[in-house]
Amino acid sequence: MLLSFELRTALRRNADLSRQRERDHYPVVKFFTPDASATWLFTELAPDGDTLFGLCDLGHGTPELGYASLGEIQALRGPRLLLVELDRSFRATKPLSEYAIDAWRHRRIVA
């Protein structure tokens, strides 16, 4: 399981704030594939408990803001069959929009 209760709560809080007014949140979590080039930075979790919003980079040089399924990410396996991992050392230092600008410049998430 990638998300603890505390992380789910923080992601849901951001989603609730975004419904009240538009916000540029700091990413709460970073996921990555240890045996591939995919990286995700997520700021929000929808009420369905599965739909995440954030910056998605599948390692093809085209990172984008969008939605992803937590269930699908948890089921992904890289080329060596390793599962997606939570970067426990990640601490956001800027809002998601700044990570997106850097990612578009570098053609990958720089975090």
PyMOL commands that set and color helices and strands:
alter all, ss='L'
color gray80, all
select helices_A, chain A and resi 5-20+70-75+96-106
alter helices_A, ss='H'
color red, helices_A
select strands_A, chain A and resi 29-32+39-45+51-57+64-69+85-86
alter strands_A, ss='S'
color yellow, strands_A
deselect
rebuild
show_as cartoon
